[in-house]
Amino acid sequence: MNVIKTPLEGLLILEPKVHGDDRGYFFESYNMRQLEALTGYDTAFRQDNQARSVKNVLRGLHYQNHPTPQAKLIRVLEGRIWDVVVDIRKSSKTYGQWYGVELSAENKLQFLIPHGFAHGYAVLSETSEVFYKCDNFYDKAAEGGVYFNDPALAIDWKIDISKAIISEKDQKQPLLKDAVNLYE
Ligand SMILES: Cc1cn([C@H]2C[C@H](O)[C@@H](COP(=O)(O)OP(=O)(O)O[C@H]3O[C@H](C)C(=O)[C@H](O)[C@H]3O)O2)c(=O)[nH]c1=O
């Protein structure tokens, strides 16, 4: 597995070793021992999530904070997404900065998102299946969100925002300056 650093501390892109042959391919999609050896990331993941979406769906920006912060390991089983995080660690020198990466069934890249980031994605293909591991259980009481189109963030979602399919909840998320329960 190849580990790619990003400009945001702790945020990593993982490129698995794919074993191809005349039948197709095989790769280890998650190996806790290898992940810890290569990244120092030693937390076990406890909950797996899967979401299917159609083109132009935009989910996020969401986070869970204390007492149940969520780190996520995101990958795409079908289609292509533009996956985005925002650094919401108030003490971080990159607080309020965003970073995006294209994840797809084809590139098999994975996004390792530690605690302290709001997460969202926009679907670039006709449909997408996104699979992600979380290191903590879903806790609605600890959930927070940031408005996807916050002018202070100026996120490029790589889709036509006027055509975006967004939940009622996400259309009403607060601007980052008004978001609650952020990370220290
Ligand atoms: C997150 C979650 C949701 N739910 C239920 C709650 C709702 O009845 C339904 C859909 O939830 P929601 O609209 O919050 O789903 P997304 O908009 O895809 O939320 C996710 O979107 C962004 C991209 C994320 O990073 C988070 O993992 C997650 O918040 O599933 C559960 O039962 N368990 C869960 O862990």
The ligand as a Tripos MOL2 file, in Angstrom:
@<TRIPOS>MOLECULE
LIG
   35    37     1     0     0
SMALL
NO_CHARGES

@<TRIPOS>ATOM
      1 C1        -24.7450    8.5740    9.1830 C.3       1 LIG1
      2 C2        -25.8270    7.5990    9.6100 C.ar      1 LIG1
      3 C3        -27.1430    7.8030    9.2720 C.ar      1 LIG1
      4 N1        -28.0930    6.9110    9.6620 N.ar      1 LIG1
      5 C4        -29.4750    7.1330    9.2540 C.3       1 LIG1
      6 C5        -30.0510    8.5020    9.5960 C.3       1 LIG1
      7 C6        -31.0060    8.7760    8.4590 C.3       1 LIG1
      8 O1        -32.2620    8.1930    8.7530 O.3       1 LIG1
      9 C7        -30.4060    8.0190    7.2730 C.3       1 LIG1
     10 C8        -29.6610    8.9200    6.3140 C.3       1 LIG1
     11 O2        -28.7610    9.6970    7.0890 O.3       1 LIG1
     12 P1        -28.0790   10.9760    6.4470 P.3       1 LIG1
     13 O3        -29.0550   11.7160    5.6060 O.co2     1 LIG1
     14 O4        -27.3740   11.7100    7.5590 O.co2     1 LIG1
     15 O5        -27.0010   10.2780    5.4740 O.3       1 LIG1
     16 P2        -25.8210   11.0560    4.7570 P.3       1 LIG1
     17 O6        -26.2450   12.4150    4.3140 O.co2     1 LIG1
     18 O7        -25.2570   10.1260    3.7610 O.co2     1 LIG1
     19 O8        -24.7860   11.2370    5.9440 O.3       1 LIG1
     20 C9        -23.4280   10.8840    5.7890 C.3       1 LIG1
     21 O9        -22.9010   11.8220    4.9200 O.3       1 LIG1
     22 C10       -21.5740   12.2490    5.0610 C.3       1 LIG1
     23 C11       -20.9220   12.1070    3.7120 C.3       1 LIG1
     24 C12       -20.7690   11.6250    6.1140 C.2       1 LIG1
     25 O10       -19.5480   11.7040    6.1030 O.2       1 LIG1
     26 C13       -21.4190   10.9600    7.2370 C.3       1 LIG1
     27 O11       -20.8640    9.6710    7.3830 O.3       1 LIG1
     28 C14       -22.8650   10.8310    7.1870 C.3       1 LIG1
     29 O12       -23.3810   11.9130    7.9360 O.3       1 LIG1
     30 O13       -29.4960    7.0610    7.8320 O.3       1 LIG1
     31 C15       -27.7970    5.7820   10.3920 C.ar      1 LIG1
     32 O14       -28.6700    4.9810   10.7350 O.2       1 LIG1
     33 N2        -26.4820    5.5770   10.7680 N.ar      1 LIG1
     34 C16       -25.4920    6.4430   10.3880 C.ar      1 LIG1
     35 O15       -24.3120    6.1860   10.7230 O.2       1 LIG1
@<TRIPOS>BOND
     1     1     2 1
     2     2     3 ar
     3     2    34 ar
     4     3     4 ar
     5     4     5 1
     6     4    31 ar
     7     5     6 1
     8     5    30 1
     9     6     7 1
    10     7     8 1
    11     7     9 1
    12     9    10 1
    13     9    30 1
    14    10    11 1
    15    11    12 1
    16    12    13 2
    17    12    14 1
    18    12    15 1
    19    15    16 1
    20    16    17 2
    21    16    18 1
    22    16    19 1
    23    19    20 1
    24    20    21 1
    25    20    28 1
    26    21    22 1
    27    22    23 1
    28    22    24 1
    29    24    25 2
    30    24    26 1
    31    26    27 1
    32    26    28 1
    33    28    29 1
    34    31    32 2
    35    31    33 ar
    36    33    34 ar
    37    34    35 2
@<TRIPOS>SUBSTRUCTURE
     1 LIG1         1 GROUP 0 **** ****
